[in-house]
Amino acid sequence: MPGIFDWLGKRRSSGQHDDGVAARPDGAAGDGSGDPYALLSTRLGDYPPDTPLHRGDHRGLTRAQRAENLAQFLARDADRIAVLVSRLAREGLDGAAVLNGDAAVAEGRRIDAWLAGWVPQRPFDPVRGDAEVNPPLARWFASDRAGADLVFSFVSDLARLNAAAIAAADPLFSWAVVEDALDAAITADPVDNPQGEPSDRRYHLCLVRDVSDGSVPVVLDVPLAVLGLVHGRMSPLGLPMSAEFPIWLQAIRSGAYVWR
């Protein structure tokens, strides 16, 4: 009886993968280093990097440093979205349409389908399967997002566009750093509670829905969600999640985060 590896071999020879996208014809298994992120950075060519002012483990940055990163991020937001829209246009995609009402979801799906064909697949290990299931968060936070890590600038810009589409649908969403007080509001733990468990979004730059009625804030970790989406697209076993770009937009447009 044919085994799983026979089945995978047939699918690879037919050029099909779990996401239904044809096999990449350009040596997408990786560059010489075996690093799919370095390969994507090379593909981006002259894409301008977007290096954060302060890098490293977000938990190790001071509150002032996180505030400076946020200020820099906001100051560059429109310019970086314009850079991304220009790059997507070279692929025949209309990034600006993601901000445009009813066209947003449809064009977002086109970008998502392009991503599925653009990212390389990680090698499949017969013993360990996909050895890199989780996205490289430590690398993401420490990176200068240039050189071999240039793709992180691209992913950050995708997150900016994703967030702008959400804010266009619901203007109560805006960028913020999840500092202690906001974290406490999310987890219902007092700020000074030593036993309180911080959320996994603490000190991240996230999209936050402002609420003035005392209800729990809605916090969307858009940058890490987009990083996870791109990383997931690299899986040799197919996308291990149901999300698609732009993440959360359909739920926002349906009013899922509006409390009545």
BAFI-3210 file (N, C-alpha, C; in Angstrom, 3 decimals, decimal comma, padded with zeros to 6 digits):
// residues 260
n [1|2|3|4|5|6|7|8|9|10|11|12|13|14|15|16|17|18|19|20|21|22|23|24|25|26|27|28|29|30|31|32|33|34|35|36|37|38|39|40|41|42|43|44|45|46|47|48|49|50|51|52|53|54|55|56|57|58|59|60|61|62|63|64|65|66|67|68|69|70|71|72|73|74|75|76|77|78|79|80|81|82|83|84|85|86|87|88|89|90|91|92|93|94|95|96|97|98|99|100|101|102|103|104|105|106|107|108|109|110|111|112|113|114|115|116|117|118|119|120|121|122|123|124|125|126|127|128|129|130|131|132|133|134|135|136|137|138|139|140|141|142|143|144|145|146|147|148|149|150|151|152|153|154|155|156|157|158|159|160|161|162|163|164|165|166|167|168|169|170|171|172|173|174|175|176|177|178|179|180|181|182|183|184|185|186|187|188|189|190|191|192|193|194|195|196|197|198|199|200|201|202|203|204|205|206|207|208|209|210|211|212|213|214|215|216|217|218|219|220|221|222|223|224|225|226|227|228|229|230|231|232|233|234|235|236|237|238|239|240|241|242|243|244|245|246|247|248|249|250|251|252|253|254|255|256|257|258|259|260]
n.u [000,858|000,601|002,588|002,660|004,861|005,195|002,890|003,358|005,582|004,488|002,796|004,661|006,040|004,038|003,783|002,123|000,902|-000,114|-001,582|-002,695|-001,337|000,723|003,933|006,902|008,736|011,287|013,458|012,661|013,098|015,010|017,875|021,438|022,162|020,161|018,285|015,160|014,255|016,406|016,523|014,091|014,650|016,648|015,147|013,593|015,215|015,802|014,224|013,462|014,920|013,504|014,456|014,052|014,257|015,121|016,302|015,984|015,133|011,875|010,988|013,182|013,637|013,424|010,620|010,621|012,175|010,513|008,405|009,669|010,187|007,543|006,784|008,517|007,609|004,960|005,474|006,591|004,631|002,722|004,499|005,812|003,724|003,182|005,555|005,277|002,895|003,783|005,684|004,063|002,562|004,297|003,989|001,582|-000,489|-002,897|-002,313|-003,377|-006,076|-006,838|-007,535|-009,952|-012,974|-015,468|-013,837|-011,693|-011,401|-011,441|-009,182|-007,272|-007,304|-006,190|-003,594|-002,887|-002,960|-000,875|001,256|001,324|002,425|004,822|006,500|009,178|009,257|009,990|012,451|011,386|011,636|012,127|012,042|011,566|009,636|008,221|010,593|010,635|008,273|007,278|007,277|010,229|010,625|012,516|014,535|013,113|012,561|015,156|016,286|017,789|016,341|017,294|019,526|020,134|017,883|016,003|013,460|011,914|011,335|009,573|007,525|006,746|005,718|003,580|002,055|001,498|-000,164|-002,236|-003,179|-003,973|-006,109|-007,878|-008,279|-009,468|-011,904|-012,829|-012,502|-011,821|-009,667|-006,180|-002,571|-000,598|001,564|001,566|001,567|001,996|-000,468|-002,393|-002,045|-002,901|-005,582|-006,350|-005,872|-007,180|-005,803|-004,491|-002,193|-000,116|000,015|001,906|001,609|000,343|-000,091|001,579|000,233|000,719|001,182|002,413|004,201|004,481|004,141|001,019|-002,261|-004,879|-008,160|-009,803|-011,656|-014,248|-016,058|-015,377|-015,143|-013,336|-010,338|-009,813|-007,212|-005,054|-002,482|-001,036|001,467|002,955|001,099|000,972|003,612|003,568|001,736|003,102|005,304|003,992|003,080|005,339|005,477|006,257|004,204|001,864|-000,327|-000,613|-002,838|-005,940|-006,049|-005,895|-004,418|-005,889|-005,429|-007,993|-009,658|-012,175|-013,714|-013,710|-015,084|-017,549|-018,466|-017,691|-016,165|-017,415|-018,994|-022,232]
n.v [-001,196|002,200|004,635|007,625|009,101|008,272|009,370|012,117|012,368|011,949|014,150|016,216|015,725|016,248|018,889|020,158|021,485|021,593|023,929|024,223|025,636|025,972|024,359|026,191|027,633|028,610|027,642|027,602|026,273|027,291|029,496|029,266|029,259|027,996|029,449|030,618|033,215|034,843|034,311|035,451|038,094|038,658|038,470|040,737|042,799|046,081|047,047|049,372|049,365|049,260|050,103|049,596|052,046|051,245|048,074|044,538|042,206|042,830|042,939|043,736|046,348|049,767|051,641|054,182|053,771|052,041|053,781|055,619|053,995|053,548|056,183|056,652|054,657|055,491|057,954|057,168|055,764|056,342|056,782|054,305|052,570|053,558|052,833|050,042|049,706|050,594|048,601|046,305|046,958|046,413|043,754|043,503|044,037|045,762|047,458|049,690|049,385|047,770|049,419|050,348|050,129|047,989|046,731|045,903|043,326|041,551|042,350|042,013|039,231|038,582|039,515|037,806|035,321|035,762|035,959|033,299|032,038|033,331|033,079|030,941|027,360|025,689|023,123|019,678|017,464|014,061|012,849|014,776|016,287|019,385|021,402|023,970|025,183|027,339|030,931|033,051|034,672|035,863|036,604|038,388|040,558|041,376|042,108|044,232|044,514|044,644|043,838|040,395|040,133|041,762|041,158|041,288|043,985|044,246|042,520|043,924|046,194|045,073|044,478|047,061|047,916|046,067|046,803|049,438|048,970|047,780|049,936|051,712|050,497|050,477|053,129|053,349|051,809|051,926|052,324|051,139|050,625|047,782|048,464|048,259|049,036|048,745|046,069|044,987|045,650|043,978|041,407|041,434|041,575|043,319|046,056|046,085|043,496|040,882|038,251|038,228|037,167|038,202|039,188|037,603|039,612|041,699|044,687|044,739|046,266|046,933|046,773|048,573|048,717|051,489|051,976|053,491|052,842|051,284|048,612|045,596|046,204|045,710|043,999|043,609|041,806|042,652|042,864|040,503|038,592|038,805|038,185|035,524|034,505|034,764|033,150|030,750|030,223|029,210|026,605|023,194|021,437|022,647|025,450|025,992|027,153|028,964|031,610|034,502|037,055|040,285|039,968|039,488|041,442|040,882|040,117|042,490|044,172|042,981|043,750|042,403|043,170|045,220|046,299|045,983]
n.w [000,000|-000,862|000,838|002,960|002,101|-000,517|-001,567|-001,133|-002,775|-005,323|-005,502|-005,412|-007,795|-009,584|-009,293|-007,476|-004,349|-000,904|-000,718|-003,129|-005,017|-007,847|-008,202|-007,397|-009,958|-009,798|-008,355|-005,645|-003,280|-001,716|-001,232|-001,691|000,982|002,295|003,615|003,621|004,062|003,421|000,702|-000,158|000,501|-001,335|-003,671|-003,418|-004,161|-004,881|-002,852|-000,362|002,892|006,236|009,044|012,486|015,123|017,685|018,427|019,166|021,832|022,660|025,254|026,609|025,985|027,003|028,308|027,222|024,930|023,508|023,065|021,401|019,205|018,392|017,705|015,559|013,821|013,295|012,059|009,684|008,434|006,265|004,119|003,986|003,326|000,800|-000,501|-000,443|-001,952|-004,435|-004,988|-005,083|-007,300|-009,364|-009,539|-010,652|-008,931|-006,936|-004,359|-003,072|-003,353|-001,293|000,698|000,038|000,613|-000,609|-002,454|-001,072|000,222|-001,953|-003,495|-001,564|-001,360|-003,808|-003,449|-001,377|-002,718|-004,496|-002,689|-001,822|-003,996|-004,222|-001,993|-000,876|-000,437|002,584|003,118|003,198|005,842|006,116|008,622|010,668|009,526|008,893|009,935|010,899|012,068|013,571|013,348|013,078|015,742|017,530|015,784|014,216|016,013|016,631|014,263|011,710|009,506|006,936|004,184|004,300|005,783|004,660|003,797|006,086|006,340|004,239|005,110|007,407|006,178|004,789|007,023|007,885|005,764|006,023|008,567|008,032|006,335|008,117|009,912|008,158|007,827|010,426|012,251|014,960|015,544|016,118|016,056|018,784|021,623|023,640|026,667|030,301|031,626|029,616|029,039|031,447|031,301|029,258|030,251|032,662|035,016|037,817|037,453|039,313|040,212|041,231|040,581|038,242|034,913|032,094|028,925|025,691|023,988|025,174|025,323|022,625|019,383|018,427|016,893|018,210|019,433|020,438|023,335|025,130|026,969|029,072|028,480|027,558|025,849|022,319|020,949|018,341|017,137|014,676|013,130|013,921|013,268|010,477|009,861|010,757|008,917|006,430|007,027|007,467|004,894|003,787|004,510|003,962|003,992|003,396|004,068|007,468|008,693|008,731|008,099|005,974|003,927|003,737|007,167|009,560|008,438|007,196|009,405|010,862|009,095|009,165|011,571|013,839|016,017|017,227|019,998|021,191]
ca.u [000,000|001,445|002,700|002,542|005,962|004,888|001,867|004,019|006,435|003,650|002,319|005,788|006,345|002,967|003,883|001,060|001,155|-001,346|-002,370|-003,239|-000,556|001,707|005,295|007,658|009,654|012,508|014,359|012,155|013,395|015,932|019,109|022,536|022,270|019,035|017,487|014,144|014,123|017,469|016,104|013,072|015,313|017,307|014,095|013,066|016,118|016,045|013,206|014,158|014,730|012,832|015,108|013,544|015,220|015,668|016,057|016,260|013,993|010,986|010,868|014,383|013,660|012,763|009,351|010,958|012,613|009,329|007,670|010,400|009,912|006,185|006,779|009,165|006,710|003,842|005,974|006,926|003,550|002,207|005,570|006,084|002,608|003,392|006,635|004,707|001,945|004,596|006,284|002,999|002,146|005,206|003,489|000,231|-001,419|-003,300|-002,316|-004,234|-007,464|-007,115|-008,071|-011,088|-014,302|-015,856|-012,767|-010,574|-011,244|-011,121|-007,788|-006,475|-007,178|-005,232|-002,266|-002,653|-002,629|000,476|002,183|001,424|003,322|006,082|007,376|009,745|008,911|011,076|012,653|010,651|012,512|011,359|011,932|010,982|008,605|008,567|011,404|010,543|006,846|007,011|008,030|011,442|010,306|013,724|015,189|012,260|012,745|016,554|016,770|017,800|015,398|018,042|020,389|019,480|016,609|015,212|012,072|011,181|010,793|008,421|006,470|006,276|004,886|002,315|001,302|000,987|-001,294|-003,294|-003,729|-004,656|-007,394|-008,733|-008,633|-010,403|-013,211|-013,226|-011,528|-011,443|-008,409|-004,956|-001,369|-000,172|002,388|000,833|002,279|001,459|-001,872|-003,203|-001,947|-003,761|-006,970|-006,607|-005,832|-007,969|-004,916|-003,995|-000,837|000,860|-000,160|003,117|001,241|-000,340|000,610|001,472|-000,249|001,793|001,328|002,965|005,294|004,480|003,403|-000,204|-003,406|-005,748|-009,441|-010,062|-013,000|-014,461|-017,163|-014,869|-015,050|-011,974|-009,850|-009,498|-005,812|-004,705|-001,033|-001,003|002,775|003,318|000,141|001,396|004,839|003,154|001,096|004,149|006,073|003,145|003,043|006,557|005,425|006,258|002,993|000,701|-000,587|-001,176|-003,796|-006,992|-005,989|-005,396|-004,222|-005,533|-005,919|-009,039|-010,440|-013,571|-014,391|-013,910|-016,135|-018,829|-018,848|-017,461|-015,486|-018,210|-019,844|-023,520]
ca.v [000,000|003,407|005,376|009,079|009,691|008,037|010,361|013,410|012,366|012,119|015,531|017,081|015,550|016,863|020,333|020,685|021,504|021,579|025,147|024,230|026,510|025,218|024,410|027,358|027,238|029,394|027,153|028,211|025,522|028,087|029,869|028,409|029,215|027,267|030,393|031,166|034,657|035,462|034,204|036,473|039,400|038,815|038,712|042,096|043,682|047,448|047,458|050,123|048,803|050,059|049,649|050,235|052,855|050,390|046,677|043,582|041,656|043,932|042,974|044,347|047,774|050,614|052,204|055,318|053,237|051,545|054,966|056,181|053,113|053,825|057,484|056,461|053,835|056,320|058,986|056,552|054,871|056,634|056,578|052,879|051,991|053,958|051,976|048,720|049,777|050,682|047,277|045,391|047,319|045,714|042,383|043,560|044,068|047,113|047,510|050,774|048,924|047,129|050,462|050,918|049,565|046,669|046,127|045,572|041,893|040,890|042,612|041,358|037,820|038,501|039,647|036,576|034,277|036,053|035,564|031,846|031,632|034,093|032,597|029,611|026,336|025,118|021,696|018,693|016,486|012,817|012,473|015,853|017,002|020,798|021,663|025,381|025,481|028,649|032,038|033,392|035,905|036,509|037,237|039,521|041,681|041,813|042,385|045,583|044,443|044,985|042,745|039,093|040,275|042,818|040,722|041,719|045,311|043,993|041,969|045,032|047,057|044,346|044,667|048,442|047,959|045,298|047,625|050,591|048,486|047,616|051,267|052,319|049,894|050,823|054,160|053,280|051,089|052,687|051,660|051,416|049,610|047,204|048,702|047,545|049,330|048,135|044,626|044,664|045,732|042,808|040,181|041,650|041,528|044,646|046,351|045,788|042,129|040,140|036,941|038,373|036,669|039,145|038,614|037,372|040,831|042,750|045,511|044,704|047,274|046,265|047,608|048,537|049,417|052,353|051,850|054,489|052,394|050,400|047,221|045,122|046,658|044,719|044,142|042,755|041,807|042,555|042,520|039,104|037,775|038,795|037,384|034,128|034,133|034,574|031,974|029,588|029,958|028,496|025,241|022,163|020,623|023,480|026,493|025,372|028,059|029,370|033,054|034,987|038,500|040,964|039,246|040,097|042,497|040,493|040,163|043,905|044,717|042,407|044,305|041,418|043,775|046,351|045,828|046,683]
ca.w [000,000|-000,906|002,085|002,893|001,352|-001,924|-001,932|-001,236|-003,952|-006,515|-005,537|-005,778|-009,213|-010,364|-009,133|-006,646|-002,916|-000,125|-000,890|-004,468|-005,885|-008,599|-007,661|-007,793|-011,014|-009,733|-007,317|-004,427|-002,065|-000,916|-001,902|-001,272|002,435|002,855|004,392|002,725|004,238|002,635|-000,692|-000,395|000,555|-002,634|-004,668|-003,274|-004,891|-004,428|-001,890|000,703|004,238|007,264|010,271|013,710|015,861|018,741|018,081|020,224|022,557|023,031|026,718|027,149|025,679|027,998|027,844|026,360|023,639|022,801|022,619|020,254|018,069|017,944|017,035|014,260|013,018|012,847|011,156|008,401|008,023|004,925|003,138|003,831|002,575|-000,599|-001,004|-000,664|-003,069|-005,652|-005,240|-005,481|-008,659|-010,280|-009,625|-011,193|-007,810|-006,535|-002,903|-002,599|-003,360|-000,008|001,565|-000,671|000,803|-001,071|-003,243|-000,191|000,451|-003,219|-003,857|-000,538|-001,728|-004,920|-002,840|-000,635|-003,689|-004,980|-001,628|-001,799|-005,067|-004,161|-000,930|-001,116|000,536|003,358|002,813|003,992|006,472|006,267|010,025|011,480|008,771|008,775|011,130|011,292|012,078|014,166|012,760|013,849|016,456|018,056|014,633|013,829|016,922|016,654|012,906|011,145|008,385|005,725|003,764|004,267|006,498|004,030|003,695|007,266|006,036|003,382|005,967|008,237|005,339|004,606|008,265|007,850|004,833|006,668|009,648|007,432|005,835|009,300|010,412|007,202|008,088|011,794|012,657|016,365|015,639|015,861|016,548|020,157|022,272|024,766|027,914|031,450|031,912|028,567|029,253|032,582|030,836|028,429|031,051|033,886|036,179|038,202|037,001|040,365|040,681|040,870|040,068|036,961|033,733|030,977|027,675|024,731|023,183|026,022|024,783|021,165|018,625|017,999|016,537|019,387|019,276|021,576|023,901|026,179|027,820|030,105|028,045|027,307|024,549|021,298|020,571|017,213|016,931|013,219|012,559|014,121|012,520|009,076|009,826|010,851|007,660|005,429|007,424|007,228|003,457|003,420|005,005|002,917|004,129|003,167|005,058|008,669|009,321|007,797|007,871|004,693|003,901|004,977|008,336|010,403|007,798|007,000|010,703|011,192|008,215|009,557|012,859|014,892|017,159|017,708|021,100|021,230]
c.u [000,895|001,433|002,581|003,634|005,808|003,890|002,472|004,890|005,661|003,178|003,429|006,089|005,278|002,959|002,799|001,407|-000,171|-002,185|-002,918|-002,484|000,505|003,090|006,044|008,703|011,036|013,443|013,951|012,439|014,383|017,113|020,210|022,638|021,183|018,120|016,431|013,966|015,203|017,132|015,077|013,683|016,026|016,284|013,564|013,958|016,316|014,991|013,894|013,885|014,058|013,332|014,521|014,648|015,915|015,289|016,379|014,979|013,126|010,826|012,067|014,513|012,986|011,451|009,610|011,397|011,436|008,491|008,347|010,216|008,524|006,129|007,416|008,243|005,570|004,301|006,243|005,748|003,092|003,262|005,835|004,949|002,743|004,491|006,078|003,766|002,694|005,196|005,238|002,529|003,033|004,810|002,072|-000,851|-001,690|-003,420|-003,245|-005,691|-007,840|-007,701|-009,420|-012,348|-014,491|-014,765|-011,664|-010,348|-010,824|-009,663|-006,848|-006,276|-006,213|-003,801|-001,914|-002,270|-001,234|001,519|002,409|002,369|004,696|007,030|007,945|009,233|010,155|011,245|011,826|011,629|011,699|011,163|011,177|009,849|009,039|009,302|011,291|009,089|006,570|007,850|009,183|011,300|011,550|014,464|014,421|012,536|014,166|017,024|016,816|016,925|016,016|018,873|019,624|018,131|015,713|013,737|011,257|010,633|009,534|007,242|005,887|005,363|003,559|001,431|000,723|-000,239|-002,487|-003,986|-004,487|-006,016|-008,375|-009,203|-009,587|-011,815|-013,741|-012,209|-011,153|-010,152|-007,243|-003,778|-001,055|000,779|001,609|001,694|001,487|-000,034|-002,789|-003,188|-002,864|-005,235|-007,338|-006,766|-006,664|-007,131|-004,494|-002,542|000,195|000,719|001,046|002,813|000,590|000,516|000,461|000,952|000,925|001,979|001,985|004,204|005,420|003,815|002,212|-001,233|-004,432|-007,026|-009,742|-011,499|-013,122|-015,557|-016,707|-014,773|-013,594|-011,519|-009,613|-008,076|-005,495|-003,204|-000,777|000,386|003,145|002,347|000,540|002,695|004,493|002,499|002,137|004,963|005,274|003,049|004,265|006,513|005,443|005,013|001,726|000,467|-001,256|-002,180|-004,802|-006,931|-005,514|-005,265|-005,424|-006,225|-006,904|-009,950|-011,907|-014,349|-014,676|-015,065|-017,513|-019,314|-018,573|-016,848|-016,198|-019,180|-021,121|-024,223]
c.v [001,247|004,123|006,865|009,698|009,434|009,082|011,742|013,482|012,567|013,556|016,476|016,956|016,157|018,372|020,942|020,538|021,621|022,827|025,254|025,099|025,694|025,379|025,601|026,960|027,838|028,942|027,614|027,417|026,260|028,523|028,958|028,272|028,363|028,143|031,008|032,670|035,400|035,411|035,275|037,862|039,676|039,133|040,145|043,138|045,024|047,950|048,162|049,540|049,789|049,573|050,355|051,011|052,034|048,947|045,781|043,104|042,802|044,059|043,653|045,828|048,553|051,136|053,381|054,838|052,704|052,708|055,605|055,309|053,358|055,143|057,383|055,700|054,675|057,372|058,434|055,837|055,119|056,382|055,097|052,174|052,336|053,119|050,595|048,711|049,837|049,324|046,276|045,676|046,638|044,261|042,348|043,604|045,509|047,181|048,578|050,346|048,239|048,135|050,972|050,070|048,153|045,975|045,561|044,071|041,183|041,111|042,019|039,888|037,639|038,608|038,374|035,437|034,496|035,655|034,055|031,335|032,259|033,548|031,231|028,613|025,879|023,649|020,810|017,661|015,198|012,395|013,526|016,591|018,426|021,197|023,090|025,838|026,899|029,751|032,472|034,708|036,616|037,230|038,481|040,737|042,236|042,367|043,873|045,660|044,935|043,765|041,441|039,108|041,354|042,434|041,116|043,139|045,174|043,458|043,063|045,949|046,385|044,509|046,082|048,535|047,216|046,141|048,830|050,184|048,298|048,971|051,981|051,780|050,249|051,821|054,156|052,488|052,017|051,928|052,082|050,319|049,095|047,331|048,094|047,780|048,695|046,619|044,199|044,702|044,511|041,562|040,244|041,478|042,955|044,830|045,910|044,372|041,281|038,766|037,012|037,884|037,677|038,454|038,422|038,566|041,965|043,371|045,414|045,958|046,566|047,285|047,445|049,321|050,174|052,166|052,836|054,069|051,425|048,944|046,862|045,595|045,478|044,980|043,127|042,875|041,608|042,203|041,052|038,168|037,692|038,022|035,894|033,641|033,854|033,320|030,695|029,218|029,173|027,019|024,241|021,293|021,431|024,444|025,899|026,254|028,490|030,849|033,365|036,501|039,145|040,323|040,113|041,076|042,106|040,539|041,606|044,472|044,167|042,930|043,395|042,028|045,023|045,830|046,673|046,391]
c.w [000,000|000,425|001,862|002,040|-000,143|-002,416|-002,100|-002,471|-005,225|-006,640|-005,929|-007,263|-010,092|-010,231|-008,310|-005,182|-002,202|-000,300|-002,304|-005,428|-006,582|-008,000|-008,206|-008,827|-010,862|-008,627|-005,945|-003,167|-001,183|-001,737|-001,385|000,228|003,071|003,679|003,474|002,871|003,457|001,144|-001,035|-000,382|-000,759|-003,715|-004,604|-003,924|-004,233|-003,443|-000,719|002,086|005,178|008,616|011,492|014,433|016,941|018,426|019,282|020,876|023,079|024,536|027,360|026,839|026,802|027,425|026,917|024,979|022,833|022,276|021,409|019,020|017,504|017,185|015,651|013,307|012,452|011,841|009,764|007,745|006,582|003,859|002,915|003,086|001,097|-001,246|-001,343|-001,864|-004,392|-005,997|-005,695|-006,900|-009,695|-010,456|-010,197|-010,132|-007,379|-005,018|-002,366|-002,535|-002,049|000,975|001,076|-000,543|000,298|-001,873|-002,358|-000,068|-000,824|-003,610|-002,821|-000,852|-002,892|-004,397|-002,087|-001,579|-004,266|-003,951|-001,629|-002,884|-004,996|-003,119|-001,304|-000,091|001,279|002,988|003,737|004,517|006,692|007,721|010,821|010,772|008,497|010,044|011,639|011,285|012,548|013,517|013,655|014,594|016,978|016,932|014,197|014,709|016,875|015,322|012,581|009,899|007,082|005,329|003,655|004,971|005,889|003,946|004,919|007,101|005,180|004,209|006,865|007,435|004,996|005,843|008,329|006,950|005,415|007,741|009,099|006,887|006,991|009,813|009,466|007,422|009,472|012,350|014,134|016,577|015,323|016,464|017,986|020,604|023,477|026,017|029,077|031,676|030,876|028,700|030,386|032,175|029,995|029,283|032,316|035,145|036,535|037,765|038,024|040,927|040,268|040,316|038,694|035,804|032,595|029,730|026,723|023,794|023,960|025,379|023,265|020,618|018,009|017,523|017,655|019,093|020,550|022,054|025,047|027,145|028,907|029,703|027,731|025,930|023,600|020,824|019,479|016,958|015,436|012,683|012,730|013,423|011,051|008,913|009,871|009,578|006,581|005,749|007,161|005,770|002,989|003,806|003,861|002,948|003,888|004,308|006,285|009,395|008,275|007,454|006,465|004,771|003,203|006,177|009,119|009,670|007,631|008,315|011,112|010,382|008,572|010,909|014,030|016,146|017,666|018,771|021,153|022,551]
res [m|p|g|i|f|d|w|l|g|k|r|r|s|s|g|q|h|d|d|g|v|a|a|r|p|d|g|a|a|g|d|g|s|g|d|p|y|a|l|l|s|t|r|l|g|d|y|p|p|d|t|p|l|h|r|g|d|h|r|g|l|t|r|a|q|r|a|e|n|l|a|q|f|l|a|r|d|a|d|r|i|a|v|l|v|s|r|l|a|r|e|g|l|d|g|a|a|v|l|n|g|d|a|a|v|a|e|g|r|r|i|d|a|w|l|a|g|w|v|p|q|r|p|f|d|p|v|r|g|d|a|e|v|n|p|p|l|a|r|w|f|a|s|d|r|a|g|a|d|l|v|f|s|f|v|s|d|l|a|r|l|n|a|a|a|i|a|a|a|d|p|l|f|s|w|a|v|v|e|d|a|l|d|a|a|i|t|a|d|p|v|d|n|p|q|g|e|p|s|d|r|r|y|h|l|c|l|v|r|d|v|s|d|g|s|v|p|v|v|l|d|v|p|l|a|v|l|g|l|v|h|g|r|m|s|p|l|g|l|p|m|s|a|e|f|p|i|w|l|q|a|i|r|s|g|a|y|v|w|r]
***
